Amino acid sequence: MIDRTTEAPAARRVRPDVQRNVDALLTAAAEVFASDGVDAPVRRITARAGVGAGTLYRHFPQRSDLIAAVFRHEVDACAEAAPALADRHEPVEALTRWLRHLARFVAAKRGFKSALHSGDPAYQGLLPYYMERFVPAVKQLLDAAAAAGDIRSDVIPYDLLRAISGIVEPDDDAYTQRMVALLVDGLRYGADLQRS
């Protein structure tokens, strides 16, 4: 006799219309949070997503659930940009473009800071998730650029992620992008010495 209590539950398939609603909510919430902050009224999010409040609360019963989901969704999108850029550009150009993208992500997420540091248990796993997704993304780009001889090979991915977080000026993208360019120049320093 088979013991059905020990069987893992089958993964539930999400209906396409339900997935579209969730995706619309996450996109709308990211846009509203970026412009109005994480405390923006729910009706702005649902109106932009084209769904009712019941749909939002069915998927995200607490505001913290929505904030955490938006954060993860945006982290995933940023991390997934790394291999896409690597496929389309030379290694150092792909790295530079991704670091610019990351800097914009960090600037946009500064509005999440108070929520993420509120002590709400819904946010506990977000920093590890950020690192789990971004360390491999930046490592892939760094390794390719170092193998091409464009940058030094001793750069630690975690250090580079922290450096980007430190140079971002949320209200001055031009400044941030200049700092990213300087950072990439710093990565190039010594690459010739390591090749010889």
Secondary structure, 3 states (H helix, E strand, C coil): CCCHHHCCCCCCCCCHHHHHHHHHHHHHHHHHHHHHCCCCCHHHHHHHHCCCHHHHHHHCCCHHHHHHHHHHHHHHHHHHHHHHHHHHCCHHHHHHHHHHHHHHHHHHHHHHHHHHCCCCHHHCCHHHHHHHHHHHHHHHHHHHHHHCCCCCCCCCHHHHHHHHHHHCCCCCHHHHHHHHHHHHHHHHCCHHHHHC
